[in-house]
Amino acid sequence: MPEGLVALVSNLIDYAGLFPPAGLDMTTTVANYAAYLAGDENWMLERLVLPVARFDEFEAATPRLPRDDDAEPWPITAITVPAADPRLEEDLARIDAFNVTHATGEAGLAVVDAIELRSGASDDIERALDLVPDSIFPFFELPRAADPRGLLAAIVGGEAGAKIRTGGVTADLYPDVDTVARFIACCAAADVAFKATAGLHHPLRHRSETTGAMEFGFLNVFVAAALALNRELDASTMTAVLEASDIDAFTFDDDGLAFEDHRLSVEEIEDARLSFAISFGSCSFDEPRADLRELGLL
């Protein structure tokens, strides 16, 4: 693989097999994640996404967690109740207890050091930031229709990120291109890291046979993000990146990547991924890899 593509897709996918459309049971999800971690393409995999409300189910599934105290723990992103929900403190307490239990190999190594929670008000974000410990990085899922700048202002400087939902099980859950472009541009301007979720199983923009909606491609979204951070794209160029449906619109080589005449070095891509465009949640780890192979990229 070209180094530019490796930099873009390394540790890109958070595995969310529990969620639609896959909707797998806990035992299957845990077994899949363990197998993916042990596979040759584990370098594309990042976290396991797990609702706090299903922690007991996770424990009962007897996951194959690392038992050697020198091994790396399973990295987990926990889905909590919304920021406005008074039960957030309870969820955070459950996360703390989970981390204490899984801090040694005796119970199996795992750590929740990121959470995702919905929020539609600055006051709720600020309250949540006061509650979340420094050891946990929160991603606040912002309302799709809202101008994100006011909510992003509450996140700035708070050791937190934003989250955008880029699809769902029905066509009405897909945002339009302008909404996604605005979100990425506003996050870049505010220097707020983000992650995406839903509807990003495939590399390029295409029409979904299931929902009939135009789905975003993960290459589109993360190339657009890396360019937005490093090149301050105008709205029309951002839209063009997000709408590109032909792999020939992109160039990946050992020096970096390019879209049309906009080019990024490997170092710029790596910096964007590390500090800005963090990952996307997907209920499939197989489909993204299969499509990259079909395109001749993997």
The 8 nearest C-alpha neighbors of each residue, nearest first, counted from 0:
[[1, 297, 296, 2, 5, 4, 252, 3],
 [2, 0, 252, 253, 3, 4, 251, 5],
 [1, 3, 253, 5, 4, 6, 252, 0],
 [4, 2, 255, 6, 256, 265, 1, 251],
 [3, 5, 7, 6, 2, 1, 251, 8],
 [6, 4, 2, 7, 8, 3, 9, 1],
 [5, 7, 3, 4, 269, 9, 8, 2],
 [6, 8, 4, 5, 9, 268, 3, 272],
 [7, 9, 11, 5, 6, 43, 4, 10],
 [8, 10, 43, 11, 42, 5, 6, 7],
 [11, 9, 43, 45, 44, 42, 12, 8],
 [10, 12, 278, 8, 9, 43, 44, 45],
 [13, 11, 44, 279, 45, 278, 280, 10],
 [12, 14, 280, 46, 45, 47, 279, 281],
 [13, 15, 47, 281, 282, 16, 48, 280],
 [16, 14, 282, 48, 281, 17, 18, 280],
 [15, 17, 282, 28, 18, 23, 14, 21],
 [18, 16, 22, 23, 15, 24, 28, 25],
 [17, 19, 22, 16, 15, 282, 21, 20],
 [20, 18, 22, 21, 282, 17, 168, 16],
 [19, 21, 22, 18, 168, 282, 167, 16],
 [20, 22, 19, 23, 282, 16, 18, 17],
 [23, 21, 18, 19, 17, 20, 16, 24],
 [24, 22, 17, 21, 16, 28, 27, 25],
 [23, 25, 27, 26, 28, 17, 22, 16],
 [24, 26, 28, 27, 29, 57, 23, 17],
 [27, 25, 60, 29, 28, 24, 30, 62],
 [28, 26, 30, 29, 25, 24, 31, 23],
 [29, 27, 25, 31, 16, 30, 26, 23],
 [28, 30, 32, 26, 31, 27, 25, 62],
 [31, 29, 27, 33, 28, 32, 26, 34],
 [32, 30, 34, 28, 29, 33, 27, 35],
 [33, 31, 35, 29, 34, 30, 36, 28],
 [32, 34, 30, 36, 31, 35, 29, 37],
 [33, 35, 31, 37, 32, 36, 38, 30],
 [36, 34, 38, 32, 37, 33, 41, 31],
 [37, 35, 41, 33, 34, 38, 32, 44],
 [36, 38, 34, 35, 33, 41, 39, 40],
 [39, 37, 35, 40, 41, 36, 34, 33],
 [38, 40, 41, 37, 42, 35, 36, 43],
 [39, 41, 42, 38, 43, 35, 44, 36],
 [40, 42, 36, 44, 43, 38, 39, 35],
 [41, 43, 40, 44, 9, 10, 39, 45],
 [44, 42, 10, 9, 41, 11, 8, 40],
 [45, 43, 10, 12, 41, 42, 11, 13],
 [44, 46, 10, 13, 12, 11, 43, 47],
 [47, 45, 13, 74, 75, 14, 48, 76],
 [46, 48, 75, 14, 13, 76, 49, 15],
 [49, 47, 76, 15, 75, 77, 14, 46],
 [48, 50, 77, 78, 76, 47, 51, 75],
 [51, 49, 78, 77, 52, 53, 79, 54],
 [50, 52, 53, 54, 77, 79, 78, 49],
 [51, 53, 50, 54, 55, 79, 90, 78],
 [54, 52, 56, 51, 50, 55, 57, 49],
 [53, 55, 57, 51, 56, 52, 58, 50],
 [56, 54, 58, 57, 53, 59, 52, 51],
 [57, 55, 59, 53, 54, 58, 60, 25],
 [56, 58, 54, 60, 55, 59, 53, 25],
 [57, 59, 55, 56, 60, 61, 54, 62],
 [60, 58, 56, 61, 57, 55, 62, 54],
 [59, 61, 57, 26, 58, 62, 56, 25],
 [62, 60, 59, 58, 63, 57, 26, 64],
 [63, 61, 64, 60, 29, 58, 57, 30],
 [62, 64, 61, 65, 33, 107, 30, 29],
 [63, 65, 107, 62, 108, 66, 73, 109],
 [66, 64, 107, 108, 67, 70, 72, 104],
 [67, 65, 104, 107, 68, 105, 64, 108],
 [66, 68, 70, 69, 104, 65, 108, 107],
 [67, 69, 104, 70, 103, 66, 108, 65],
 [70, 68, 67, 71, 104, 66, 72, 65],
 [71, 69, 67, 68, 65, 72, 66, 108],
 [70, 72, 73, 69, 65, 108, 68, 109],
 [73, 71, 109, 108, 74, 110, 70, 65],
 [72, 74, 109, 110, 75, 108, 71, 64],
 [75, 73, 46, 110, 109, 72, 111, 47],
 [76, 74, 111, 47, 46, 48, 110, 77],
 [75, 77, 113, 48, 114, 111, 47, 49],
 [78, 76, 114, 49, 50, 51, 48, 79],
 [77, 79, 50, 115, 114, 51, 49, 116],
 [80, 78, 116, 51, 77, 90, 115, 50],
 [79, 81, 87, 116, 84, 82, 86, 78],
 [82, 80, 117, 116, 84, 83, 118, 79],
 [81, 83, 118, 84, 123, 127, 116, 117],
 [84, 82, 123, 81, 85, 118, 87, 127],
 [83, 85, 86, 81, 82, 87, 80, 123],
 [86, 84, 87, 83, 88, 82, 89, 80],
 [85, 87, 89, 84, 88, 90, 80, 81],
 [88, 86, 90, 89, 85, 84, 80, 91],
 [87, 89, 91, 86, 90, 92, 85, 130],
 [90, 88, 92, 86, 87, 91, 93, 85],
 [91, 89, 93, 87, 92, 88, 79, 94],
 [90, 92, 94, 88, 93, 89, 87, 95],
 [91, 93, 89, 95, 90, 94, 88, 96],
 [94, 92, 90, 96, 91, 95, 97, 89],
 [95, 93, 97, 91, 92, 96, 98, 90],
 [94, 96, 92, 98, 93, 97, 91, 99],
 [95, 97, 93, 99, 94, 98, 100, 92],
 [98, 96, 94, 100, 95, 99, 93, 101],
 [99, 97, 101, 95, 100, 96, 110, 102],
 [98, 100, 96, 102, 97, 101, 95, 103],
 [101, 99, 97, 98, 102, 96, 106, 103],
 [100, 102, 108, 98, 109, 103, 106, 99],
 [101, 103, 99, 100, 98, 108, 109, 104],
 [104, 102, 101, 105, 108, 68, 106, 107],
 [103, 105, 66, 107, 68, 108, 67, 106],
 [104, 106, 103, 107, 66, 101, 108, 68],
 [107, 105, 104, 101, 103, 100, 108, 66],
 [108, 106, 104, 64, 66, 65, 105, 101],
 [107, 109, 72, 101, 65, 104, 64, 103],
 [110, 108, 72, 73, 101, 74, 107, 102],
 [109, 111, 74, 98, 75, 112, 72, 73],
 [110, 112, 75, 113, 76, 74, 77, 98],
 [111, 113, 135, 110, 136, 134, 76, 75],
 [114, 112, 136, 76, 135, 137, 111, 77],
 [113, 115, 77, 137, 76, 78, 138, 136],
 [114, 116, 138, 78, 137, 139, 79, 77],
 [117, 115, 81, 139, 79, 140, 82, 78],
 [118, 116, 140, 81, 139, 82, 141, 119],
 [117, 119, 82, 141, 120, 140, 139, 81],
 [118, 120, 142, 141, 117, 121, 123, 150],
 [121, 119, 123, 122, 118, 124, 150, 83],
 [120, 122, 124, 150, 123, 153, 125, 119],
 [123, 121, 125, 124, 120, 126, 153, 127],
 [122, 124, 126, 83, 120, 121, 125, 82],
 [125, 123, 121, 127, 122, 126, 128, 82],
 [124, 126, 128, 122, 127, 123, 121, 129],
 [127, 125, 123, 129, 124, 128, 122, 130],
 [126, 128, 130, 124, 129, 125, 82, 123],
 [129, 127, 125, 131, 130, 126, 124, 157],
 [128, 130, 126, 127, 131, 125, 132, 124],
 [131, 129, 127, 128, 132, 126, 88, 91],
 [130, 132, 128, 129, 127, 133, 135, 91],
 [133, 131, 134, 135, 130, 129, 128, 136],
 [132, 134, 135, 131, 136, 158, 128, 112],
 [135, 133, 132, 112, 136, 131, 113, 111],
 [136, 134, 112, 113, 133, 132, 137, 131],
 [135, 137, 113, 159, 112, 114, 158, 138],
 [138, 136, 114, 159, 113, 115, 160, 139],
 [137, 139, 160, 115, 161, 162, 159, 114],
 [140, 138, 161, 116, 162, 117, 115, 141],
 [139, 141, 162, 117, 163, 116, 161, 118],
 [140, 142, 118, 119, 139, 143, 162, 117],
 [143, 141, 145, 144, 119, 140, 118, 147],
 [142, 144, 145, 141, 174, 163, 164, 178],
 [145, 143, 142, 146, 178, 174, 147, 141],
 [146, 144, 142, 147, 143, 141, 119, 148],
 [145, 147, 148, 144, 149, 182, 181, 150],
 [148, 146, 150, 149, 145, 151, 182, 185],
 [149, 147, 151, 150, 146, 152, 185, 186],
 [148, 150, 152, 151, 147, 153, 146, 121],
 [151, 149, 153, 152, 121, 147, 148, 120],
 [150, 152, 154, 148, 153, 149, 147, 155],
 [151, 153, 149, 155, 150, 154, 148, 189],
 [152, 154, 150, 151, 121, 155, 125, 124],
 [155, 153, 151, 157, 152, 159, 156, 150],
 [156, 154, 152, 157, 153, 151, 191, 189],
 [155, 157, 158, 154, 159, 153, 191, 152],
 [156, 158, 159, 154, 155, 128, 153, 160],
 [159, 157, 156, 136, 160, 155, 154, 137],
 [160, 158, 137, 157, 136, 138, 154, 161],
 [159, 161, 138, 192, 193, 191, 137, 139],
 [162, 160, 193, 139, 138, 140, 192, 194],
 [161, 163, 140, 194, 193, 195, 139, 138],
 [162, 164, 195, 140, 165, 141, 196, 194],
 [163, 165, 196, 166, 195, 197, 162, 143],
 [166, 164, 197, 173, 198, 196, 163, 174],
 [167, 165, 173, 198, 197, 172, 164, 174],
 [166, 168, 172, 197, 169, 198, 173, 170],
 [167, 169, 20, 210, 170, 19, 166, 172],
 [170, 168, 210, 167, 171, 172, 173, 212],
 [169, 171, 212, 210, 172, 173, 211, 168],
 [170, 172, 173, 169, 174, 212, 167, 166],
 [173, 171, 167, 166, 170, 169, 174, 168],
 [172, 174, 166, 171, 165, 170, 167, 175],
 [175, 173, 165, 178, 172, 176, 179, 166],
 [174, 176, 178, 177, 173, 179, 213, 180],
 [175, 177, 179, 178, 180, 238, 174, 241],
 [176, 178, 180, 179, 175, 181, 238, 174],
 [179, 177, 181, 176, 175, 180, 174, 182],
 [180, 178, 182, 176, 181, 177, 183, 175],
 [179, 181, 177, 183, 182, 178, 176, 237],
 [182, 180, 184, 178, 179, 183, 185, 177],
 [183, 181, 179, 185, 180, 184, 186, 178],
 [182, 184, 186, 180, 185, 181, 187, 224],
 [183, 185, 181, 187, 186, 182, 180, 188],
 [186, 184, 188, 182, 187, 183, 181, 189],
 [185, 187, 191, 189, 183, 188, 184, 190],
 [186, 188, 190, 184, 228, 185, 189, 183],
 [187, 189, 185, 186, 190, 184, 228, 191],
 [188, 190, 186, 191, 187, 185, 155, 151],
 [191, 189, 187, 188, 186, 192, 155, 275],
 [192, 190, 186, 189, 160, 155, 187, 193],
 [193, 191, 275, 160, 276, 274, 161, 190],
 [194, 192, 161, 160, 162, 276, 277, 275],
 [193, 195, 162, 278, 277, 279, 276, 163],
 [196, 194, 279, 163, 162, 164, 280, 165],
 [195, 197, 280, 164, 279, 165, 163, 281],
 [198, 196, 166, 165, 167, 199, 164, 281],
 [197, 199, 166, 165, 167, 200, 214, 215],
 [198, 200, 217, 201, 216, 197, 215, 281],
 [201, 199, 287, 198, 286, 281, 283, 202],
 [200, 202, 287, 216, 199, 203, 217, 290],
 [203, 201, 216, 217, 218, 287, 290, 291],
 [204, 216, 202, 244, 201, 218, 219, 205],
 [203, 205, 216, 215, 244, 214, 242, 243],
 [206, 204, 214, 213, 203, 244, 207, 215],
 [205, 207, 213, 212, 214, 211, 208, 204],
 [206, 208, 211, 209, 212, 210, 213, 214],
 [207, 209, 211, 210, 206, 212, 205, 213],
 [208, 210, 207, 211, 212, 168, 169, 206],
 [211, 209, 170, 212, 169, 207, 208, 168],
 [212, 210, 207, 208, 209, 206, 170, 213],
 [213, 211, 170, 210, 207, 206, 214, 173],
 [212, 214, 206, 205, 207, 215, 211, 204],
 [215, 213, 205, 204, 206, 212, 198, 207],
 [214, 216, 204, 199, 203, 217, 213, 198],
 [217, 215, 203, 202, 204, 219, 201, 218],
 [216, 218, 202, 220, 219, 199, 221, 201],
 [217, 219, 202, 216, 221, 220, 222, 203],
 [220, 218, 241, 216, 217, 222, 221, 240],
 [221, 219, 217, 223, 218, 222, 241, 224],
 [220, 222, 224, 223, 218, 219, 217, 225],
 [221, 223, 225, 224, 219, 220, 218, 226],
 [224, 222, 220, 226, 221, 225, 240, 227],
 [223, 225, 221, 227, 222, 226, 220, 183],
 [226, 224, 222, 271, 228, 227, 223, 268],
 [225, 227, 229, 223, 230, 224, 228, 222],
 [228, 226, 231, 224, 232, 230, 225, 229],
 [229, 227, 187, 225, 226, 230, 231, 224],
 [228, 230, 226, 227, 231, 225, 267, 271],
 [229, 231, 226, 227, 232, 228, 261, 225],
 [232, 230, 227, 228, 229, 233, 226, 184],
 [233, 231, 227, 230, 237, 236, 234, 226],
 [232, 234, 236, 235, 237, 231, 227, 184],
 [233, 235, 237, 236, 238, 232, 180, 181],
 [234, 236, 238, 237, 233, 239, 232, 240],
 [237, 235, 239, 238, 234, 233, 232, 240],
 [238, 236, 234, 240, 239, 235, 232, 180],
 [237, 239, 235, 241, 236, 240, 242, 234],
 [238, 240, 236, 242, 237, 241, 243, 235],
 [241, 239, 237, 243, 238, 242, 219, 223],
 [240, 242, 219, 238, 239, 243, 220, 237],
 [243, 241, 239, 240, 204, 238, 244, 219],
 [244, 242, 240, 241, 245, 239, 204, 248],
 [243, 245, 204, 203, 242, 205, 246, 248],
 [246, 244, 247, 248, 243, 203, 249, 204],
 [245, 247, 248, 249, 244, 203, 294, 243],
 [248, 246, 249, 245, 250, 244, 243, 258],
 [249, 247, 246, 245, 258, 259, 243, 250],
 [250, 248, 258, 247, 246, 257, 251, 259],
 [249, 251, 257, 256, 258, 252, 248, 247],
 [250, 252, 256, 3, 4, 1, 255, 249],
 [253, 251, 1, 254, 3, 255, 2, 256],
 [252, 254, 2, 1, 3, 255, 251, 265],
 [253, 255, 252, 264, 265, 3, 2, 256],
 [256, 254, 3, 264, 265, 252, 263, 253],
 [257, 255, 251, 250, 3, 263, 262, 252],
 [258, 256, 262, 250, 261, 249, 263, 259],
 [257, 259, 249, 261, 260, 248, 262, 250],
 [258, 260, 261, 257, 248, 249, 262, 250],
 [261, 259, 258, 262, 257, 249, 263, 250],
 [262, 260, 258, 257, 259, 263, 226, 230],
 [261, 263, 257, 256, 260, 258, 264, 255],
 [264, 262, 256, 255, 267, 257, 268, 265],
 [265, 263, 255, 267, 266, 254, 268, 256],
 [264, 266, 255, 268, 3, 267, 254, 269],
 [267, 265, 269, 264, 268, 270, 255, 263],
 [266, 268, 270, 264, 269, 265, 263, 271],
 [269, 267, 265, 271, 270, 266, 225, 6],
 [270, 268, 266, 272, 267, 271, 6, 273],
 [269, 271, 267, 273, 268, 272, 274, 266],
 [272, 270, 275, 268, 225, 269, 274, 273],
 [271, 273, 276, 269, 277, 270, 275, 274],
 [274, 272, 270, 271, 269, 275, 277, 276],
 [273, 275, 271, 272, 270, 192, 276, 277],
 [274, 276, 192, 271, 272, 277, 193, 273],
 [277, 275, 272, 193, 271, 192, 194, 278],
 [276, 278, 272, 194, 275, 193, 273, 192],
 [279, 277, 11, 194, 12, 276, 13, 195],
 [280, 278, 195, 196, 12, 194, 13, 11],
 [279, 281, 13, 196, 12, 15, 14, 195],
 [280, 282, 283, 15, 14, 13, 197, 200],
 [281, 283, 16, 15, 21, 14, 18, 17],
 [284, 282, 281, 285, 286, 16, 14, 200],
 [283, 285, 286, 287, 14, 281, 282, 288],
 [284, 286, 288, 283, 287, 289, 290, 200],
 [285, 287, 289, 288, 284, 283, 200, 290],
 [288, 286, 201, 200, 290, 289, 285, 284],
 [289, 287, 291, 285, 290, 286, 292, 284],
 [290, 288, 286, 292, 291, 287, 285, 293],
 [289, 291, 293, 292, 287, 288, 286, 294],
 [292, 290, 288, 294, 296, 297, 293, 289],
 [291, 293, 297, 295, 289, 290, 294, 296],
 [294, 292, 290, 295, 291, 289, 296, 297],
 [295, 293, 291, 292, 296, 290, 246, 297],
 [296, 294, 292, 293, 297, 291, 290, 0],
 [295, 297, 291, 294, 292, 0, 293, 1],
 [296, 292, 291, 295, 0, 288, 294, 293]]
